[in-house]
């Protein structure tokens, strides 16, 4: 998809409405200034070479360094940012002069959207997945001495952390985790044995925020704990890259652990409470994934729109064919509805305490993430069909569309597969409904 020149109008569907100077109920001058500040940086350091990096399967280390030095990894954290820690490290503003105290979930939404503006999720994920999903649990639940040791390096981007939950036999069913951690006889160590699979960023990470089983077999979710496991140069840890259909540059990793000794104080929070802690970051994780998928859908549909404006068939541009316009319209309606929904969620998260959002938005954000994958699929299907043979070819003018088509499942499966999240959403909504019903019944008896 080509970028509009100063004399050309934006391709239909190429930007969300707030970037087309349309009225918005959510975005303040601070948000708009943030978007203007980060887009040039991301274009220069990420998007210009996104296709080349994704094709190669990795980003050069200098890219991560550039992001770290500019503080452009930090916006991947959930809002509010850890202000006291950032101030201790001399970090008081983000790119463009945004005070770290002012960063909210809408700034985070803009960042997540702009990070995927190339259409490809892999390059951005290779930089930020660990910061977005691994570091927050360290911030919330690590012991103070551990924080003092590891957080300065993690927040500066001098060291890296991944989130390691999924296993060969436990994906969306987190309660099925089998990787085992037992206390050593001397009491100084956790000894960890098991396997983790499909771990984004794992191959580059110094640490993993890892779900392990500390309860007895069959204890399910009640027997899971979180450990901060050192990875690099740690005896007993073996890591290898996995080849996946899309997001090839994100560093998908298989981790094997055999008699791995982890300091006893690297337990995050309390023993056997890990599932509860993992759930505290679900809303952030699902909103980030949904935001990225929505932008990917937008890139796919815009590419299709641009193509049919210039491609001729049967003596006229494809856009003059009613069936083509009908397909664009259906996908476009889904896309703009999804965009409005994602923005609404980001706004709600700026107005709700973290604990309240965790209770009331858990089910709806699961639905949001699942629906984002469906919308992305529709837009990617539309693009490939309208590109025809060009959309089925890995080179040439349909190259990006073909790559996007292979990334659809990278949204629909990770972070809770689509069918699991659809079921979870309804179960959570029923749970909240029954809870509110009991509260109303109790009030009526007073």
N, C-alpha and C positions, 0 to 999 in steps of 0.2 A: 504494500500500500504506500503510495507516494505521499509526501507531506505537502499540504497546500502551500502555494506561493502567496506572497502578500496580495496579489491581484486576483486570486481565485477564491471562490466561496468554499466553505467546508463541504466535503462529501456528506450526504445525508447519513445520519447515525454515527458519524465519526467521533462525536464528543457527547458527554452527558449534557443535559440542558443547561446546567449552571455555568458551563464553559462556553455556551453560545449566547451569553449575555441575556438569558431569560431570567425572570424573577425567581428567587429561591427563598424558601422559608428557613433554611438551615445555615447557609454559608455566610459568614461574617467577613468584613475586610481582612481580618487576620487569616482566615482560611484561604481567601483568594490570593493574598500576598504570598502565602506559603506555597501554593500551587505554582505561582509564577517563579518563585525562587528555585524550586527543586527541579522543574522540568528541564532547563538547560543542562544542569549537572548530570541528570540521568541520561539525557540524550547523548552527551559527550562520553560519559564513562561506562554506559551500559547498553543503550539501545542501538547505537551506531553499528556495533559489531555483534549484535545479539544472534543473528542467524549464523554467522561464522563460528561464534563460540558454542552455540548449541550443536552445530554440525560436528565440531571438533570434540564435543563432549565435556568440555571444561573451560573455565575462565582463567586467564593469566593471573597469578598471585598479585600482580600490581593493581588489579581492579579492586580486590578486597582491601588492599592497603589504602587505595584512594578513598574508598568509602569510609574506612575506619578513621583516617586522618580528618575527614570532613565531618565526622559525627553522623554520617548518613546510614549507619547501622542502627543507631538508637531509636529512630522512629518506628522500627519494627516491634518495639516493646509495646505492651498494652498501656493505654492511658489510665491514670496519670503516670508520667515518668517518675523514676526514683530520684526526685529532686535533690534530696540531701546528699545522696551518693554522688550525683553529677556535680554538685557544687564542691564537694570535697576533692573531686578530680579536676576542678577548674573549668568545668563545662557549664556555662550559664545560658548560652543561646545555641540554637540550631541554625542551619543554613538560612540565610536571609535575615538573621537577627531575631528569630522567634524565641522569646524567653522559654526556657524549659518548663517553667511553671504554667504557661498558657497552653501547652500542648494537650489537646483533648482527642476524643475518639474520632471526631471529624477530620482533624489534622491527620490522624492515623489512617483513616479511610482514603484521604487524598494521596497519601504516600503509597499505600497498597495499590491503588488504581494506577498511579503514575509509574510504579515499578514494573508493571506488566504492559506498558503502552506499546512495546514492540510486538505484542501478541504472544510472546513466548514466556512461559512461566519459569523455565529452568534457570536462565541466567540470574534472575532476581532471587529465586529460591536458593541458589547456591551461596548467596551472600547472607541472607537474612533468616532462614528457617530456624537455625539454632538460637539466634537472638530472640525471635518471636515466640518460640515454644519451649526452649530449654532453659533459658536464663530466667524467665519470670518465676519459675518454681524455686530457683535458688534464691532469688530476691525475697520471696515470701516466706520460705520455710527452712532455709539453711541456718545452722547455728552461727552465732556472731563471729566466732573465731574463724569459721570456714569462709564466711562472707569476706572477712578482712583479707584472707589469703587469695581468694579467687576472683572476687568481683572487680577489683581495679583492672585486671587484665582483660576480663570478659567485656566490660563496658567500654574500654578503650579500643577493643578489637585486636589486642595483642595476643589473646588466646581465644579459642572457640569452644562452643558447647552445642551438642545436639540433644534432641529428645529421643529416647530409645524405649519404646513401648512394644511395638509390633514384633511378633515372633513367627516362625514358620507355621506354628499351629494356633496362633492367637493374633488375629487382626482386629477387626471391629469389636470382637469379644474380648475386651481388655481383661475381664475377670478370669480368662483362661491362661494368663501368663504363667509360664513354667520355670523361667530362669530363677534359680534358687540362690538365696543368700543366707548363710548361717554364721553365727558368731564363732570366732576361733576360741580354742581352749584358753588362751591367754587373755582373751577379752579385748584385745587391741584392734581386731580386724573383723570385717565382714568378708567371708570367703564366697565368691560368686562363681557359679557355673551355669552355663546355658547359651542360648543363641538369640540374637536379635536380627531381624531382616527388614529390608526396605527402609533403612534409617537414612533420611535425608541429611546431607552434610557430614555424615559419620566419618568418612575417610579423611577429613581435614580437622576433625575435632580433637581437642585436648581432653575434654570431659564429655560424659553423657549423663543427662538427667534420666535415670533408668528405673523402670518399673521392675521389681523383683518380688519373688514370693518368699515371705518370711513366716507366714502362717503354715499350718499343716496342710498336706495334700487334701484337696476337696474343700478348702476354706473359701474358695472363690474370691470375690472382691474384698472380703473382710481380711484376707491374708496377704494383701499386697502392700509393699512399702516402696518408698522412693529413695534411691541412693545417688549421690554424685560420684560417678565412677571415672577415675582417670583412665584415659585410653592410650595416648601416645607414649611409647617406650615403657609400657606397663607389662610385666611378665604375665603370660597367660592370655593376653588379648591379641586376637588376630582379626584383621579387617581386609575386606576385598570389595572392589566395586562390582555392582550389579548392572547388567545391561537391561534397560527398560524401553518401552515403546516411545515414550515422550519424556520431556524434561531431562534429557540425557546429561545436561551439564550440572544438574543439581547435586551430584555426588551420592546417589543411592548406594547404600552400603550394607554388606552382611558382616555382622560382628559375632565372633565366637569367643566365649569366655571359659577358661579352664583354670580352676583354683586361683582366681584373681583376688588379690588381697586389697581391700578398700578400707581406709581408716575408719574406725568405729564412729567418729564424729561426723562422717559424711552422710549419715542418715538425715534425710530432709523431714522435718517435723517429727511426728511420733510413729513408732513401729505399727505396722498393719493399718495405717490410715492413708496409704498412698492413693487409693482410688478416689477418695474425697478430695485430695489435693490436686490430682490430675484434672478433675472436673472443674476446678476453679478457673482454668484457662481455656475451657471449651468455647465459651462465647467469643473470646478474642480469636481463637484459632479458626472457628467456622466463619466469622465475619471476614477475616483476612482471605480465606480461601474463596468465599463467595464474591468478594470484591474483585479478586484477580480473575476469576472465571467470567464475571460480568464484563470486565474489560476485554478479555480474550474473545468473548462472543461479539463484542462491539467491533474489534479489529477484523474478525472473520466477515461479519456482515458488511462492514464498510468496504473491504476488499472486493466482495461480490458486487456491491452497488457500483463501485468505480469501474469494475470490469464490464458490466452490462451496459454502462453508458457509452463505452467505446467499441465493444465487440459487436460486429454485425453478423447476422444470419438471416437467410430468406429475404435479403435485400433491404434490411433496416436494422438499426441497433436493437440488441436484445431487450433493452428496457421498453421498447415499443410493443413487446409481446405481452398480452394480458396475463398469461400464465406466469411469466417472470415477475411481473409486478405483484401478483397475488402472493407468490412465495416470499418475496421481500417484505411485503406488508405483514404477513403472519409472523415472520421471525422478528421484524421490527417492533411489533406490538409486545411480544414477549420480552424483548430486550429492554424497552423503555419501562415496562412494568417492573421488571427485575431491578433496574437501576433505582427506581423510586423506592422500592422495598429496602434495598441495601442502605440507601441514604437515610431512610427512616430509622433503621436499626442503629446506625452510627449515631444519629441524633439522640435516640433514646438512651444510649450508653453514656452520652455527655450529661444526662439529667438524672441518672439513677445511681445510687451507691452500688459498689461492686457486688455486695452480698445480695441486695435486692434483685439486681439484674441476673445474678446467677440462678435465682429461684424462678423468676417470672419469664425470663427470656431463653432459658435452656432449651425448651421444646421448640419454640419459634425459630431460634437460630439454627437448630438442626434442620428444620424445614427449609429455611433460607438457603443453607449450604446445599441441600439436596436439589432444590429447585434451580439453583445457579448452574449445576451440572446439566440439568435438562435443557435449560435455555442455551447454554453453550453448545450442546449437541445439536439443537435445532439450527442454530446459526452456522455451525461448522458444516452440517449437512447441506444447508442452503448454499454455502459458498462453493463446496466441492461440486455440487450438481450444476450450478450456474457456470462454473469454470469448465465443466466438462472434462475432457481428457487432460487439459492443463492442470486441473485440480487433483489429478491422480498421479501426477508426475513430480518426482522429487527435485527437479531442477526447473529453471525457466520461470515464467511469469506466475505460475501457480505454486511455486515452492513454499511460500509462507502458508498458503491455504492447506496444502498437504500436511505440513508440519502441525498446524493447528488441529487438524482432524485427528492426528495421532495423540494429541494431548488431552482430548476430551476425557478419556478414562482416568487420566491423572487427576482429574477433579472429582469424578464420580466415585472413585474407590477410596483414596486415602482420607484420613481424618474422620473415619466413619463412612462405610460404604452407603450408597444411596438408599437401598431398601432398609438397612438397619436404621438409618436416620429418619426415614419416613415413619417407621413404626415407633421409634423413640419419641418423635414429635407428638404423635397422638397420645401415647401413654403419658407423657409429661403434661399435656394439656388436660387430660382426664384427671390426673393427680391434682393439679392446681384447682380444677373445677370442684372436685370433691372436698378439698381443703377449704375453699371459700364457702361452699355449701354448709359445712359443719360450723364454720365461724358464724355465718348468718343465723343458723339454727340456734347456736348458743346465745347469740345476742338477743334473739327474739324471746328467749326464756327469762331474760333478766327483768 
